[in-house]
Every structure is written in C-alpha cells, then in structure tokens.
Amino acid sequence: MGLDISQLTSQGASLLEQFVQKNGLEGAVIATAEGLEMASYFKSDKDADIIAADMASLLASTSSVLDNTTSGTLSEMIINASNGAIAIKDLGEDIALGVLAPAGFKMGGLIVALKQFVKELQAV
C-alpha cells in the first residue's frame, strides 16, 4: 500500500501534529525531493520551507554518496547534534519525512516511531 499524496497534502499537518505530540518530538515536515514543503508541524517557530529545502539538499548529497559507493538506496538517516537530532525517512514517491527530536531523545525510539508513523501514513 502506497502513500496517498492528496491525503498528505490535506491532512498532513494534523497527522504530523499528532505524531509529534504523541512521541515528544519538536516537529516534523513532509517534503518533496525538490524541497517543497507539503505539510509541517513544529512546536516552536521554525521555517518549514527552509527546512524542507535543506532536507532535499541533504537527501541529494546522501543519495549521491550511496550511488557512488554502491551502498543501495536511502532508508533513513539520523543526524545527532548538541541540541537534538534530525531524522529523515524516505517515504518513496520522491517524498521524505524530516523529524526534529530534542536533546537526549533515544535514537532507537526515534527509528521505531518513524517506522510506525510511515505505516500510519500508508493506511490513510
């Protein structure tokens, strides 16, 4: 079962808000591979358009590295930083989910939450 793009566009912000609140995250964005924001929800003031564009840039660079090393296709990536973490999950259909987690968030829990959310999105 694939993603329903029209549902993501119309219900995405609500779905992301529920996901963020339920898992104690800072925010999330769904964006196209070109960096266009489809839906977002952040607890604090963040520029979803810039985050979506930056996420697309990261995905393009990472995909190039994966291609050049014959490592396969990207499933997800997690970037740990001093004030939290950023996770990006490929949703297929040239769409990705970017998630901001607070400092100290358990990475295993983040991966599980991402996989669960993808299943929920596919069921919409």
N, C-alpha and C positions, 0 to 999 in steps of 0.2 A: 504494500500500500504506500503510495507516494504522498507528497505534500500537496495540499490544495492551496495554490497561490492566492486565489481570491479570498479565501478564508483568512490567510495570514495577513493580508492587507487590511481586511475589515475588522478582524478580531484580534490581530496580533498584539496590540498594546495591552489589551485586557488579559490575554494569555500570559504575556511577559510579566505583567504586574503580579498576577497570581503566583507565577514561578519564582519571582524574586522574593516576594513576601514569605512564601512557604519555606524557602531554603535559606533565608537570612543573607541574601546577596545584596550587592549595592546597586545593580542594574543590569540591563541586557538590551541588546539590539539585534534585529534580524535585518540583514542587508544583502544586496546583490553582489555578484563578483565584481561589478563595475564600481561598487562603493556607494550605491544609492540606498538610503535607509527605507525599509519597508514598514517597520514597526519598532517602537522602543519604549522602554520604561526605566527611569532612573530615580532613585530616592532623593538625590541631590541634583543641583543644576549642572548638567553635562550637555555638551553639544553633540547630539546624536548624529548629525550629518558629518561632522569631522571624524567622529569615532568610526562611523561606517566606512568613510573613505580610507582612513588609516588601516582598518581591518582588511579592506580589499588589497591594499598595498602589501601588507604582511602576508596575506594568502598568496599573492602573485609571486613574491620573493621565495616563500617557502615551497611553493609548487615547483619553481624553477630548480631549487636545490634538490628536491625529491626526484625530479626528472633527470637531472644531471648525475645523480648517484644511483639511479635505477632502484630507488627505495619504495616505489609504489605511489599511491595517492594518499593525500592527507585525510586522516580521520578526525583528529582533534589536536590542538596544541595548547599548552598551558605555559604562560609566562609568569614567573614569580618575581615580584618586586618588593621593595622595602615596605610599601604601604598597602600591599594586597596582591591580587593575582588577576590575570586576564586569561580567560579560556575562549578559544574559538573552535567551533564544531562545524564541520562541513555538513550541510543538510541536503546536498545534492541539488539538482536543478539550477546550478550556479547561484546558490543561496547559502549564507552562513549565519550562524548564531554566535554572537560575541557576548560574553558574560564577565561582569566585574565582581570579584569576590573580595571581602575585607581581609585585612592582615590576619594571619592566624587561621584562616579557613582551611580545613582538611582537604587536601587535594584528591584523595580517594573519594571523599564525599562529593566533591565537585564533579568528578567524572561520572559517578553514579547518577547524580542529579541531572546532568546533561543527557545521558542516555535515556533516563525516564522521561524527560521533557520531550525529547525527539519522538518517543513512542506516543506521547500525548498529542503532539502536533500531527503525526501521521493518522491519528484516529479522528481528528477534527473534520 
